[in-house]
Every structure is written in structure tokens, then in C-alpha cells.
Amino acid sequence: MADLSINFAGIRAPNPFWLASAPPTNSGAQIHRAFEYGWGGAVWKTIGAPVLNISNRYGGLTLGGQRLQAINNVELISDRPLEVNLREIAEVKRLWPDRAVIVSAMVDADPQAWKDIVMMIEDTGADGIELNYGCPQGMSERGMGAAVGQVPEMCELNTHWVTSVTRLPVIVKLTPNITRITDPAHAALAGGAHALSLINTINSIMKVDLDTLQITPSIGGRGTHGGYAGPAVKPIALNMLSELVTDPQVIRSGVPISGMGGIQTWRDAAEFLLLGAGSLQVCTAVMHYGYRLIDDLTDGLSRWMDDHGFQTIADVTGRAVPQVSTFGQLDLGYQAVARINPDKCIQCNLCYAACNDTAHQCIDLVAPDGVRVNPGFDPRASGKEVALGRPTPQVRESDCVGCALCANVCPVDDCIEMVSVPSSRPHVTWDELTAQRPAVTQTWPAMATYREEAGIDIH
């Protein structure tokens, strides 16, 4: 069996799955129950300044009948008394010495305020501190949360105030509501951060109810922006994680990164690990399915690791990072084409509609007798359908540019595959072409000449 235990910035846990700072970690009773289920750690719901929460805090996104593909929240940090949280943190850590207990904190941008909260956290016996620089709603209007994370100078200063007075590992949680995620990351490192975590929630308004005309969630007839999270944000989280793990300054620092943002299955977890995460934080999926989700996460990840010969989490972490590149470094000569498996095709012809209307018109509809159907054929027209039989889509590979739209709209797994084919084009990158023949990348006549030389036909 694979060893799922981790050592993250000196914080040990039996597995990489931590509950993120959020409603699932609101109290000692909840975290105690989560640890009984098998979670490896928990980041306590953010403690700090006094707050008052409101009713109707969540809005959900349903896609294709799937509930809670994303959640929008307008909830603030913990509204439970500070002394109660601190007492329960100490109790949980005493009862679960082998689990990671990290305390998320947020206070005013003041060195004394940070020192006071840090000393209180240290007294609980917690394993680490996560600085919440990400909340985009409520707290940011008070100069905390994202208001700190979006200003590198403030990020560095606040982090320094904490790292200069604590012996605990300090994790800085970054906001995704920023142009370059590397800017606050560099600031956190300059402030002495021992680790980074991302992503926090994305600023959003979930929807407007078309019957009531109210913004959802509606709080007494009013609505506001909130934090967007859940499975729908995973691609954004993975991209920002990749930006950090390929950044020279972050690489030189050697600090680990805790990844979060849409982790719902063990497959999601494996993707975050492969792109460099050293621990994993989960929130929305737990709010949807409960703490029992941990069984699927640990069992699935362990079996996958066994199948691939990975013995430890460290063996997995970062294995996909060398593939991360920029557009300018990609091979312009590489070619792939779409191939449709006729045995799996259900003749829905979505691929034809997508290619014909929005891509490169390289899929034909072919009748059972082998005759190419007129491109204007409407597969919904029952009369023609009866006369010709249901047509089958076929790819004209000579015209296929390999955009992969058809493979993405196809509702049948592995029915359409993108297959690499021999290429007569020069194997050159955009960066190399720009350096070798700058005129080609600057004027259309020069580009036309190059395409003719390379045998590149644009139709």
C-alpha cells in the first residue's frame, strides 16, 4: 500500500487531505468528527476580528442536473467567540496529536493585533498558522482578507509581523482575485512565509432569479458579491498552482504549496499533486457530501499510486510540472487529427454541428450507402432521415486542424480521439521562429511566404 503521510513545512499528517478553513471546520465538535472519519488535518475556520454574519449565505450552481458544481458564499470569518475557538483548538490538538491542526487567522493590519492573535494560537498547541489574505467579501471592505492579498507591500508587511514573533510554520493563503498570482507569492516569501496555499475564493455574483428578479443569494431583498468555489474553479486553481511551481523565485525558496479549489474526487487530488501541491485542502465537496468523502479520496488515491508504482506522496508531487510551458515554447509542427470510432458513435452528430458551424468544416455526414449528405442536412428532419437512414459523421483528415472541439462535445467517452500524425511542417517554436525570421511574425505577406514554404494551408 502507498504511504499517504506527509511532512508539509514541518507539519505532519497521516494523509494529505485537510479540511480547508470554512464551515466544515467551524467548531471542535466538527473537526473531532472529521478526524474520526480519517481526515489528515484541518485548517480551523478563520478566527480574528469580531463579525456578524447574515442569513442566506450561499448560492449554488447547477449544471446539467448536477447540483453544487460551484458555490458562492457571502459568509465571513468565524462568528464564535475567540476564547471558545481557542479552547476547542487546544482540545482537538490534545485529542488528536497525529493530525495536522492549522489555525487560519485574520486581523487588522497592525503589528500588535497580529502579535496578540499569534501568541494565543501558539498557546493552543496548534501545528501552524494560515494567514487568510483571500476573503473577497465583507472582510476586504474592512481592510483585511483580499485587501491585503491584492497589495504585495501589505502582504509582505503583514506576513513579516507574524513570522517575526512566532515559532510556528506560517502558511500564506493567496487570493485569486489578482492579475499575477506570483506578485503576492513573492511578497509572502519576502515576509518570511514558510509555505503558500491557494486558491481562495473567486469574486462573483452567482445569478439573478428570473422570476423574482432578485440576486441570489438574496438577503432581505439585496444581494452582493461573494466567494466562488467548488468543482467549477478547479481549472483556475490548477493554472495558478502551475504559475507558482514554475516561478524561479518560488522554486529557489523551496517552500511547499497547499493546493485547493474544486477538489472533489481522488482524481482531482492526483492532478493537484502532479502539478506540485504538497498538501490538499477540501471544502465545497465536504459541504455537499459530508466528511465520509475522505474514504473515497484516500482509497482512490492509494490505489492509483499503487497502480503507477508511487510509494509516497513525495513521489507524485510535481511529476507533471516539467510539461508546463508557454505558448512560445510549443512545437508549431506538431499535428493531430480527430478520429471517430464508428462502433461507439451514437450518431447524435453533435460533432458535425460543432465543426460545421464553429470550427473548420472537416466533418461530413455520410449516409449508410456511402453517399456524402449535403452539408445543409438537418439531422432532425425526420423525412430525409427515413429516406437516407441515420447518417454517420466522418472526418476528412486532410482538412482537420486538430482543434479537438469535436472530441470535447462528444457525449461518449473515447468515441473521438485526437491522434498524432506525421507532420511535414517544420518543427519550430514561435520563440524560435521569431528569433530566426522576425519578419514572419510581424507582417502578413512574410507569414504567407513562410506558410507556402512550409506547406501550411489555411482553409
N, C-alpha and C positions, 0 to 999 in steps of 0.2 A: 504493500500500500504506500502511496505517496505520502510524504511528510508535509503537512499543510502549515506547520508552525512558522512563525515569522519573528524577526527582530527588526523592528522599524524605529530607527533613530534611538535605539536603546530600549524601546518599549516592546516587550514580548507578548505574544498571544498564541494560542493553540491553533488558530487558523486566521486567514487574512480578512475575514468578514467582520466588519464593525458596523454597528448601527450608527448612522450619521446623526449629527446634532439636529434634532427635530422632534415632533410629537412622540415618536416611539421611544424617546429617551427622556421623557418629561419627569419621571419620578423613579425613586429607588425601587418601588414595587415592580414597575415595568421592566427595568433593567435586570432585576433579580430573576424575573420570569424568563426574559430573553436569554440569560446565561444558562438557565436550566434547559432551555431548548438547544443550546450549543453554540450560540454566537461567540466569536472570539474576542470581541471588545465592543465598547460603546463610547461614543462621544456625547457627553451629557448635553441636554438642551441648554443653549446659551444662557449663562447667568450674568447678572450685572445690574444695570440701571433699572429703577422702578418703571413698570409699564402697566398699561391697562389694555387688554385685548378686546376684540369686538365679536359679535355674532355674525354668522355666515362668513367663515374664513376661507373656504375652499371652493374652487371651481374646477370641474373635471372636463377632460376632452375625450369624447367617444369617437372612434374611427372604425368604420366597417363593422359596427356592432360590438367592438371591443371596448370595454369600459376602462376609464382611467389610463389612457395612453399618455396622458400628461395631467398634471395637477397644477393649479395656480393657487397660491396661498397669500393671504394678507395678515397672517399671524405674526406676532412679534416674538421677542425672546421670552424666556420663562417669566410667567407672572406669579410664580410661587415665591414666598418669602426667601430671601437669600440664606438665612440661617437654617431653614428647613432643607434647602438643596444641599448645603454644605454638610449637614448632619447625615443625610442619606448617602451622599457620595462616600463619606468615610465608612459608613456601614456596609455599603456594597463592596468596597475595596477590601474591607476586612473579611467579608464572607467569601470573596472570590479573588484570592491573591494571584491566581494564574491567568486572570483575564485582564485585558487592557482597559483601563478606565481613564479616559481623557476628558478634561473639562473644557468646554467651549466658553469663552468669556468675551464680554463687550462692555466697555465703559467709556466715559467721556475721554477725549483726547487730552489727558492730563497725567503727568508722571506720578503724582501721588495717588490718583484714582487707580491707576494700573498697579502700583506697588501694593496698595491695600488689598485688592482682589487677589493678586498673585500670592500674597502671604496667606490669605485664607485658604486658597486652593492647595497650597503646599501642606498645610496642616491636616488636610483630609487624607493624605497618603496617596493621592491620585498619581497616575503614571506620567501624565503630561498635560500640556495646556494647548488648546487650539484657539488662535485669535481669529474671531469672526469679523473679517473685513469684507463680507459679501452681501449681507441682507440688503435688498434693494428697496424695501418698503418700510415705512414707519420710522425705523431707527436711522435711516440715512438722512431723513429730514431733520434729525436731531444732531447731525454731525458725526454719526457713528456708522458702522457697517460699511456699505458700499461707498459712503462719503470718504472713508479712509482708504479703502482699497483702490479707488479710482485716482487717487493723488499719490504718486510714488513717494514724494517727500514726506507725506503724512504716514504712509505705510512704513517707511524706514524708521521714522522717529518713534512711532508707537511701538514698533517691534523692539527697538533698542531699549525703550523704557522697561519692557518686560524681560528681555534676555539679560539685562544688566543687574536684575535683582532676583533671579530665580535659578535654581539648580536643576529644574525640570526641563525635559525636552520641549521646545516650543515649535508648534506647527502653525504656519500662517495659511489661513483659508482664503483663497483668491476669488475675486468677483469676475464673472464672465462679461459683465457689462462695461467693457473697455475695448479700445481699439487693438492694443497689443498686450496680450497676457504676459509677455516677458517683462514688460516695464514694472508692474508691481512685484513680479517674482524677483527681479534684480534688487528692488528696494528692500524686500523682505530679507534677502540674503545679506545685503549691506547692513541691515539691522540686527544680524546675528541669528536668524531663524535656523533651526536645526532640521526642519522639514517643511514641505509645502503640501497643500491639499487643494483640489479643485475637481469639479466646478461647484460654486454656489449657484443659487437660482438665477434665472434669466428674467429681466424685467418684461412684464407682459400684461395685457388685458385678455382674459380668456375668450369672452364672447359677449354678444348682445342678444338677449332673448327677443325673438321676432314677434312674439305675442304680447309680452308686457312692455317691450322696448326698454327694458332695464339691463344695465350692465351686470354680468354675473361674475362673482357673487354680489348680490345686492344687499347693502347694509342700510336698512331704513330708507330705501329709495335712492341711495347714492352708491357709486362704485369707485374703485381706484385701481391703480396698477399694483401688481403683486409679483411674487417669485414663481417662475415656471420651471417645473421639474418633471421627472418621470421618463419612461422609455423613449419618448419623442426627442429628448435632448441628448441622447447618447452620442450621435454623430458629432455634435458640437463639443461635447466633453472629450471625446477621443481626439478630435483635432487639436484642442487646446493642450491636452496632455502631450501630444506629439510635438507641439511647438516648444514645450518646456524641455522634453528629453533630448531634443536635438539642438538646444541652445548652448553655445560654447560656455557661457558663464555658469549656467546651471550644471552642465557636465563637470566643469572644473570644481564646483563646490562639493560635488558628491552627495548632496542631500537627497534623501528619498522622497517620493511623492505618493500621497494617498489619493487614489482616484475615485471619483463618484460622478453620478449624473446619468441616470437611466439604467443602472444595473438591476436586472430583474431575473435573469437566468444565469446558470453556471457558464453558459457560452458568452454572455456579456462580460462576466468576470474574467474569463480567459482572455478576451480581447484587451481589456484594460491592463492585465498583467503583461501580455505580449508587447504592449506599447509602453511599458516602463513603470507601471504602478507597483509600489511595494506593499501597499495595503489597499483594501477596498471598503468603501462606505456605501450603505444601502439605506434608503428612506422610503420613497414612494411605493416600491414593491411590497414593503412590510406593511405600509398603511393599507394596501389593497388585499394582501393575503395573510398577514399576521406573521408572528415570529417563527411559525413552523416552516417557513420558506427556507430556513437555514439547512434543513435536511437535504433538499434538492440541490442547494448551492454547493455544499461540501461533498456530497456523494457524487454529483456530476463532475465537479472539478477534479476530484481524486481519480475517478475512473478515466477521464480524459488524459490526465497526466500519466497514469499507468500505461494507457494505450500508446502514448508518444515517448515513453521512456524518461519522463521528467521525474526526478526523485524529490526535489524540493521546490518551493515557490521561487527561490532564487534562480533555479534552472530555467524557469519560464520568463521571469521578469526581463523585459527588454528584447526578447528574441526577434521581434518584428521591427524593431527600431531601425536597423540598417537599411530597410526598404524605404523608409520615409525620405522623400526627395522633394525638389522644387520642380515646377514645370520646365524650367530652363535646362534641367538635367535629364529629361526624359528622352528616350530614343524615338526620333521622328520617323525612323524607318520601320519600326515595328508595325506589323499588320495582323489584324484578327478579323474573322468574318463570323456571322451568325449561321448556325446550322440547326435545323428543326428536326427533331426525332418524330417521324410520322407515326410511330407506334404509340407515342404518348400524346400526340396532338388531339385535342378535343374539338378542333375546327371552330373555335369561338371567333377566330380571325381578328382578335384584338391587335395582334402584331401587325397585320396588314393595315388596319386603320391607323395605328400609330405611325408606322413607317411612311404610309402614303400621304398622310395629312401633315405630319410634323417632323419627318426625318428626311430620308434620301431616296424614297420611292424605289426600293430594290427588292420588295417582296411582291410576288404575283399570286393571284388566286387561280388555281388550276382545277378544272372540272375533272370528274372521275375518268372521262375519256381522254384526258391529257391535253385538252384544249385550254389555252390561257383565257381566262374570263376577262371581259372588258374591265379596265381599272375603275370604271364608274359603277360597277356592280355593287348593289346593296345587299349584303348577306341577309338582311331582314326581309327582303322581298320574297314572299313565300312562293309566288308563281314561278319565277325563274328558278328558285331552289328546287321545286318539284321537277322542272324540266331538265335541269342540268345535274342535279344531285348536289350535295353539300360540297363546295369547293375546298381545296386544301391549300394552305399557304406554302409557297416555295421561295427560297432566297436566291436571287441572282448574285452569286458571289462576286462576279466581276465588277458589280456596281456597289457592293456593300462596303461602307467605310468603317465598319466596326464600332458604331456608336453605342451598341448594346441596349438601345431603347426597347427593342422587341423582347429581349430576354428579361427585362425588368417589368414589362407589363404582362407577360405571360403568366396565367394563373396556375400553371402546372410546373412543379419543381423539376428542373433538369430537362424540360422539354426542348428549350432553346439554349444551346451552349455557344459561348464565344470561343472559337478555335483559332489558335495561332496558325498562320500560313506563311510559306516562304515569301520574302519580300525582295523586290528588285530595287527598292528605294535605297538611297544612301543612309547608312546607319550613323546619323549625326544628331547631336542635340541642338536645341535652339541657342544655347550659350556658345557652342562651338561654331554654329553657322554664323552667328552674329560676329564672332571674332574673325572667322575666315573670309566671309563675304558680307560685310556690313550693308552693302547696298541692297542685298536681297531682303533684308529685314526693314528697309527704310522706304523703298519705292515699289509700287505695284508692277511697273514694267520689268524691273530686275527680278521680282518674285516670279513673274510669268516666264521669264527666260530660264530661271532655275527649275521651275516645275517641268518645263519642256525637256530640259536636260535629264532630269531625274525620272521622267516618265510618270509624273503625277497628274492625273486627270481629275479635275473638279467638275462634277456634273450637277 
